[in-house]
Amino acid sequence: DIDDVGHKYYLELELEDVLDKDSTVNCTAEVLYHLGNKNIAPDVQFTLEGELKNADEADNIFYNRIKSLEKELVAENIPDSHGNVPPEMEPIRLLAWVASGYVIWQNSTENTKFQLAQIKHVKQVKRSDEYLEFDYMILLHDMVSQEIIPWQMTVLWHPQHGIQVTQDSRQPKHVSG
């Protein structure tokens, strides 16, 4: 506890490479949750011991495949109701996973535990520059409240420049029926 500031946590964890489960690095982190103000993202400082495998080749293959499409990519329900992700959609899922990590960090409190549950809908946005842009509607599962929260996010990506969430917003829950 830091008086009048918030709660600070010290973490030691092992990060696993998503594409290569045998590749891991140790990580230490400090996370500070601010008191009172729910609109401030937690402060995160971290250090990695070593590096994860370089994904340049896979990134470039995906980038060139999307760039060569005649029509903008559109997909929904990734994974499907059986948990399946078509292999060609795996990079789209990984992109959403990374981008949702940013959204989760920006909207976390000590009383939330968000996890990406599903990409409800994704649509590629036509651009005149070299970036790829995707408009996602994702479902976040709050493991604490068991709420499923629809969230819209716009994601820019380029293999050399990384990923950027340019816009995101929590969406109202639609009543089905």
N, C-alpha and C positions, 0 to 999 in steps of 0.2 A: 504494500500500500504506500502510495506517495501522497502525502497530505495535499488536499485541494487540487490534485492533478488527476489521479486515477490509479488503476491497478496495472502493475507491470509483471509480465510472466517471462521466465527464462526457459527456453526449450532446447533440447538436444534431440535431433531426429535423423533418420536415415532416409534420403530421397532415392526413389527407384526410377530408373529410366522407363518411360511408358512403352517405348519400342523395344527395349532390351532389358527384360526383368532381372538379368544377372548383373547388370551394371548399376552400382549404387554409389552415392557419395554421402559423407556425413555433413550435417548442417547444424549450426547453432543459431538461435534467433532470440531476439528480445521483442516482445509485443506489449505495447502500452495502450490500454483502453482508457479513454478520457472519461472523467466523471461528468455526469449530468448531460452533456451535449451529445445527443444521439446522431447528430448530423456530421460528426467528425469521424473519419475512418481511423481505425487503430494505427498507431505508428509501428512500423516493422523495420527492424535492422537485422540483417542476417549475414553469415559468412559460410562459404562452402569450402570443404576440404577436397580439392580435386575438381574434375569436370566430367559432365555426362557426355555420352557419345555425340558426335557431330551428326546432325540430321540434314545437312545440306543437299545430299543426293536425293533423298525422299522428298524434301521440300521442293527442289527444282522439278522433279518429275510431276508432282501434283500441280505446281504453278503452270507448267507448260501444258498440261492436260486441260486445265480450266481455261487458260488463255486461248486454246485452240478450239474450244466449243463454238459451234455456230450460233447457238442460242444460250442465253444466260441460264445457269443452273438453278433448278427449283426442286426442292425435296421436302418431305415431311415425315414425321414419326420415326426419328432416329434416336435410339433403337426402336424397333417395332414392339408390339405387345408381347412378343415372345423373347425379347432381349436381343434380337438379331440386328447386326449392322452390316449392310452390304459392303464388301471390301472397298469398292470405289468411293463409299461415303465415309470411310474411316478417317481420312484427313479432314473432312468437314466436321466430324465429331470432335477430333482432337483440337481443331481451331476453336470450336465452341467451348470446349473444356478449358482451354487456356484463357479465353476471353471472359468466360463466366467466373474464373478465379479472380479476375480483377473486380468484377461486379460484386462478387461475394465479399471480397476484402473491403471494398468501399462501403458496403451496407451491413457489415457485421457488428454485433455487439457481443458482450459476454454471455448473452442469453439466446444466441442464435447458433445454429450449426447447419449452414446451407450446403447442399450438394446438388450438382447438375443431375436431374432425373431424365430429361428427354429434350431433344430438339423437336418442338412441335411443328415448326415450319422454318425453312431457310430459302432465301431468294437472293441470287447474285444481282448486284446493281451494276449497270453498265457504266464504265468510266472511260475517259479519254487518256488517262495517264497509265503508268505501268502497274499501279496498285490493283489488287483484287478487293472488292467490297462486297460484304454479305450482310443482309438484313435478317437477323435471327429472331424467332419467338421461341424462347426456351421455357422449360418448367424447372423451377428450383424447388427442391424438397427441403423444408426446414425440419431437421431430424428432432428438434426439441418440441415444437408445437404440432408436428406431423402435418403442417400446412403444405399444400402444393401451390406455388406462387408463379403465375405467368410473368415473364420478364422479356421486354424487347431490348435488343442490343444491335447496334450497327458496328461492324468490325472491318477495319482496313488491314490488309496484310500484303507484305512483299517479302520474298525469301531473304533479301539482303538487309531489309530495314525492320523486320519483326512485325509485331502485332500491335494494334492500337484500337481501343474501344472508343469510338468518336461520340457515341450517344447511347444512353441506356435509360430505361424507365420501367418501374414496377407497373404492371397492368392490373386492371380490376379483374376479379375472378368472374368468369362467365358462368351463370347458372345454366346447367344443362337440363334438358327435359323437354 
